[in-house]
Amino acid sequence: MNVLVINAGSSSLKYQLMNPETGDVSAKGLCERIGIDGRLTHKVGDKKVEKDIAMPTHSEAIAATLAILQDAEHGVIKSVEEIDAVGHRVVHGGMEFSDSCLIDDAAIKAIEKCIPLGPLHNPANLMGIEACRSIMPNTPQVAVFDTAFHMTMPAKAYRYAIPTNYYEDDNIRRYGFHGTSHKYVARRAAALTGKTEFKMVNCHLGNGSSMAAIKDGKCMDTTMGLSPLAGVPMGTRSGDIDACVVQFICNKHNISVDECLNMLNKKSGVLGLSNGLSSDFRDLEAGAADGNEACVLALEKFYYEVAKYVGAYAAALNGIDVLTFTAGVGENGVATRQAVCEYLSFMGVKIDAEKNNVRGKKTLISTPDSKVQVWVIPTNEELMIAQDTAEIVNAAK
């Protein structure tokens, strides 16, 4: 089965053509500068081709994608008919969606209803969907939501302690994000441990970071909230913060709430703590090695907050069996994993320093006598989208 995975942004569109059963990727690429001039980067194996193609809208980007996939020299299929389904990443499903779904007119309206919750992402996701539906009207389309995996959280985890009318009238609650990644890693952990009933904490750590408490494959709690701003400090996002900080900064510096939130989203996190040096953890580690105290603080704050959440989720789950690290920093951050696990020694967490010296590879890094299995599991959100898409389409036949 060939599934085309689409991740549409406001001015870009990423794609992968893949087999959901094997995970093999036939081709992948990026359409960027949509609405400006347009540029396509297309890869098949180690071969890469770049083209300047006019892309006034996402429709032209989808057309360019399908054309290059069928190209005599650079393509991997002979006809669009060889694409069995299209899986679309949709960031916010609100309370409308608790799982992936076939896209029809009703689904489109429900996704549009969630735009106030995902104003930066959902409109772009919808543009990608509408472009595909227009060009490939007979091909099944599936929406896979970042928030859906977290919809199994109990009310005590997702409700905010604010007046009920804000929840009932405005749907204000904890939603969580990175759901496809958390779902993928949870499935991989089950396969690797041979267990179906177990408690785990997954640490998706990167420029954007979130953590999830998972029991028997279902999310019980997660760090991000109504938006991706909540939780641990990230590359440029502040993470959890007292709401009065916003009021104080707005009043003292005479800026709007939107301006303050822009600062919390784009100028804070480890970037802010490092005095603007970098949001890249590799740069921070290099700076810390050179004695830069701001870099040391940024890293220590990150390690501390991640470990603190693991401890909190261990309490919420009444213990954990598995701890997993994934995403850019989780998969490659040797020092990050070591520092976080050192905090957790009180839980009987022990890692092997030699095994932990790994980057981007599936590895069991805990010692045989560790009370918690600790794994590095590379995430694959595109494969999870493809697998969800295949399951939905096959079930509908």
N, C-alpha and C positions, 0 to 999 in steps of 0.2 A: 504494500500500500504506500502511495506517495502522498504525504501531507505537506502543504506549503504553510509554513508558520510565518505570520506577519506581526510585526511590532511597529505600529505607526506612531510617530511623534508629530509635533506641530510642523516641523520642516524637514523631517527625515522619515525613512521607512527601512527597517531591517527585515531581511527575509532569509529563510532556510528551507530548502526542499529536502525532506528526510523520510526515512522509513521508521515508523514508530515502534516496530517490533525489534529491530536490530540496533536502532540508534544511528545508523549510517547516514551521513549527510552527503547528498549528491552535489549540492551547490549552496552557496550562501552569499549574501551581499548586502550592500547599503546604498540606498538612494538618499542623497542629502541635498541641501540647498533648494528644497521644494518651495516654489513660490518666488524664488530669486532668479536662479538660472538653471540649476540642475546638474548633478554629477552622480554617476553610477560606478560603484566598485563591485566587481563580481569575481568570486573565487570558486574554482573547481579543483579540489586537492591543493597542490602547491602552486597552481597556475592562477594568476590574477590579471584581470583586465580592467582598465579604467576608461570611462567615456563621459564626455560632456553631452548631456541630452536635455533639451528643454523640458522642464517639469513645472508648469504653472500651477498644477494642482496634484493631489494624490492620485487622480485617475491616470495622468501621464506617467507617474512613478510606477503604478501597478502595471501599466501597459509596457513600460520599459523593462520591468522585471520579467514579465511573461515572454517578452521578445528575446531577451538574453538567455532565458532558460531553454528556448527553442532554437537558438542561433546555431547555424551549421558548424561553426568553428568552436564556439565557447559554450554551447548549450549541452543539456543532459537529457532532454526529452524531445520527441518529435512533434508532439501536439499537446495542447492544453488539456485534452481529454485524458492524458496520462496522470493529471493531478486529480486524486480521488477526493480530496477535501482540503479546506483552508481553515487553519486555526488562528484566531486573532487574540492577541493579548489585549485585555481591557483592564485598566487599572482599578476602577471603582465600581463595584456591583451593588453598593449600598445594602439595604435590607431587601432588595428585590431578588438577589441571586445568592443561593447557598451552594451552587454547583455550576459547572460549565453547562452550556445549553446550545441547542441548534438556533441559529439566527433566523428569525422571521420578522414580520412587521411588528408583532407584539414585543419581541425582544428588543428591537430597535427603540421603541417608545420607552421601554423600561430603562434602557441604558441612558437615553436622553434625560429621563427623570433623575438620574444620579449625577448629572452634570454639576449641580451646585456643590456636591460633595467632592467631585474631582474635576474642577474647572479647567485645570491646566492639561489634563490627560485625556479625559473622556471624549471631548470634541475631536481631538486628533485620532483617537482610536476609531471613532465613528466614521471619520473621513476615509480611513483605510477600509473599513467594512463596506461602506457604500460604493467605493471604487471597485472592489472585488465583486460585489453583487451585480454591478452594472456590466462589467466586462466578462464575468463568469457566472451568468444567471442560473445555469444548471448544475453548478458544483456546490455541494453542501458546505455551509459556512458555520463555524462554531466559535462562540465567544468563551474565553477562559479568563476568569477574573482573579486579580491579585488578592482580593479580599475574601473570596469564597471559602478557602480552606479554614479561615478563622471563624466562620459562622457557627461552628460547634461550641464556641465558648459559652459557659453558663452566664446568666445575668449578673451574678456577683463579680464576674471578671470584666464584662463589657459595658456595664452601666457606669456612668459618672455620677458622683454624689452632688447633683444639681437638681433643681426642681423638675418634676416628672414631665411637665408640659414640653420642655425642650427636647425630651426623648420622643414623646408621643407625637408632637406636632412637627418637629424639625429633624427627627432621626439622628440626633446627636448622641453618639456612643463610641466606644472603641471598636474599630474595624480591623486594623492591622493590614500589613502589606507583605510583599515578598512571598505570598501564599503558594505560588507554584514552586518556588525553591524549597520552602519548608515541607511541602507535600512530597516533593521528589526525594529529599534527603530522608524523610521519615520512612518512605517505602524502601529506599536503599538500606537503611539501618535495619529494617525488619528482615530483609533478605540476607544481610551480612551476619546478623546475630541468630537467625533462624527462629526468631520469636514473633508472635503476633500480638501478644499482650505484654507490654512493657512501658515504662515511663522514661521519657527522654527530654532533654533540653537541647534544642538546635540553635547554634550561634551562627547566624548569617552575618558575617562581618566584612565590611568593605567601605567604600566611600559613603554608601548608605548601609546602615546596620540595623538589623532587628533580630530578636530572639523569640522563641516560641516554646512554651511548655506543652508537651504532647503526650497523651495517654492512649495507648492502643491505636495509634495512628490518627487520633483526632486532637485538634487544637483545644487546649484548655485555657490558655492565656497567651498574650503576645505583647511586645513592648511598644510598638507603634500604636497610634490611637485613631482619632478622627482623621488625622493626616499623618504623613511619614515623618513629622517633626518630633514626635515623642519618642521616648526610650533612652538608649545610651547615646553619648556624644558620637558624632559621625564626622565625615570629612569636613563638611561645612555647616552641618546642622547642629544646633545646640543640644538636642535631646531634651529630657525632662527639665522643666524650669518653672519656678514660682510665677503664676500669672501676673502678680503685682510687679514683677520686673518690667513687663511690657508697659504697664501704666506709668511706672516711675520714669522709664526712658522717654516715653512719648511726652510726658508732661515737662520733664527737665530740658529736653533737647528740641521741643516743639516740632516733633515729627508725627506723622500719621501712624495708625496701627499697621497699615499695609507696609509702610516703610520699615517699621520695627520688625515685622515678620519677615520681610526680605532680608534684613540683617541676620535674624535668627536662622534662616534657611540657607543663606549663601555666604555669610561672613563669619560664622561661629564655629562650633565644634572644635576639632583639633587645629583647624586653620586659625581660629580666633585665639585659642590657648597658646599657640606657637607664635603669637604676635604677627600673624599674617605670613609666616615663612612658607608653609605648605599644607595642603590637605592630603598629601600623599605620605603614607606611613613609612615608605622607604626613605623619603627625605627627612622625616622626623627621626628615624633611627640613626641616620647618618649625622644629623645635628646633635642628637643626644650623645653619640659616641665622641663628638668633638667638644662636649661639655656645655652645649647650649641648654641652659636651665629651663627655658620655655618649652623646648622640645621634650625634655625629660618630664615636665609637668603634664604636657598634652598626652604623652604615652601612659604615664602612671594613672591619670584620670580615666583614660579609656579602659585600661586593664581593670581598675577598681570597679567601675560601673558595670562592666560585663560580668565580673565575678559576683558582684552584689546581686545582680539579677538571677544568676544561676542559683545562688543560695536561696533567694526568694521563691524561685520556681520549684526548688527541691522541697521547700516547705509546703507550697501550694499543692504539689503532687504527692506529698507524704513520702518523699524519697525519689531518687532517680536511678535507673539502671544503666542509661547510656547518655553520654555527652558528645555532641557532634559539632565540628567546626567546618564551615563552608564559606563560599564566596571568596573574593580577592584576598582579603586579609586573613580570613579564617583558614583558607587553603594554603596560603604562602607565608603567613606570619609565624615563623618559628618562635620568636621571642614573645609574641602575643599569647600563643597557646601555653607556653611555659609559665608566663607570669600569671595568667588566669588560673591555671591548674595549681600553682603554688598557694594561691588564696584558698583553694578548695581542699587542701590536705586534711582539714578537720573532718571532711566527709569520706575520707579514705581514698581520695583520688590520687593516683600515682602514675606518672608517665615516664617512659623510657627516653632519656635524652637523645640517644642515638636514633631511635625510631621517630622521634619528634622532628629530627632534622630532615624534613621532607617538604617538598613544595608541589602542590597541585596533583598529588597522587592519593588514591584511596589507601589508607593505612590505619591499622590499629596501633595507636601510640601509647596506650596504657600498659602497665606491667601486669604480669599474670596475677599478682596478689592485690591489684587495685579493686576496690569495692564498686567502682563504676567503670564500665568500658568507655574509653575515650577514642573517638574515631575522627580522622580527617576524611571527609567525603565530598569530592568535587560536585558542585551542583550542575544541573543541566535543565534550565527552565524551558528552553526550546523543546527538548525531548518530552518534558512533562506536558507541555501544551499539545504536542503532536499526539501523545498517548491519550490524553483526555479527548482530543478531537476524534481519534479513531474509535474510542469506546462509545462516544455519543453517536457517531454516524452509524456504526455497526448495530447499535441497539435500536436505531430508528428504522433499520431495513425490514 
